[in-house]
Amino acid sequence: MSNPEPLFQYHGELAALATAVCWTFTSLSFEAAGKRIGSMCVNLIRLVFALIFLTVLCWILRGRPAPTDATLEMWGWLALSAVFGFCICDLCLFRALVLIGPRVAMLIMSLVPPFTALTGWLIMGEVLKWNHWLGMALTVSGVGWVVLERKRTGEGKKGGLSLDLWGIALVFIAAIGQAVGLVLSKKGTLNYDPFQATQIRVITGVVGFMIIFTCINWWPKFFKAIRHKSGMAFTTLGAFWGPFLGVSLSLVAVKYTESGIAATIMSITPVLLIPIVIFFYKKKVSLRAIIGAVVAVLGVALLFLPKA
């Protein structure tokens, strides 16, 4: 008997694809916000707004403004995932962007899918099939090819090899942090609502960044940032697409498909930015970038091959 709902078995993969779309809008919003109020302030403010959005949504959908029905085990795994995914990953990545520039940083971050697959195997016992590994390899290669297209001009600071090595080390820590955070979030979301699970992660992220802001005496800059109207507007928009909708959909994705597959599909954001760059920013895109995008899409297509 044929399956009457052929796409139903792919709702994890489709959620991952929707996440990549959300993160495309997020990257544009946070880039604009970061230029106005700084990336550190954006990090905390976005989580505060996301927490407000999640509280209202969970109150409407579940009648619970707070995740009071989550077990201590769920809180533990999800909080730990937020420490890795929000705090460690973002802090290391944003610092690395300054040290070595976005081209090299994003190229190394394209290794998140295989890192996630390995972490999923170690923690969750997930095993991928041949088409998954081939699809992952094609997608990572295509995304890497697109990222390499970015010019080196103006990237990173001058400071010699030691600075580059420190920046590269930070990106690797960020990539591992994102991979571990994603798998741990799956472990905490298996029997729980993804939006309420995201709320736990965001609460942990807010607390984590508040501690960091206190340690580095960043509060004066924070209070100055929240008075910047356009910066706050872009941060609010990014918070909706990112830590609210995007992160919630990513938990739906890892709940219903293997972590490595979800991470691979979610990594195609640089590819999805290409049509926006062409049609809205009126910039030319090279044949090389287009070929990279096609390879990445073919890789994602392999992840949608019929399941046994």
Secondary structure, DSSP 8 states (H G I E B T S, - for coil): ---S-TTGGGHHHHHHHHHHHHHHHHHHHHHHHHHHH-HHHHHHHHHHHHHHHHHHHHHHHHS-SS-TTS-HHHHHHHHHHHIIIIIIHHHHHHHHHHHH-HHHHHHHHTTHHHHHHHHHHHHH-----HHHHHHHHHHHHHHHHHHHTS--TT-S----HHHHHHHHHHHHHHHHHHHHHHHHHHHHHTTS-HHHHHHHHHHHHHHHHHHHHHHTT-HHHHHHHTT-HHHHHHHHHHHIIIIIIIHHHHHHHHHHS-HHHHHHHHTTHHHHHHHHHHHTS-----HHHHHHHHHHHHHHHHTTS---
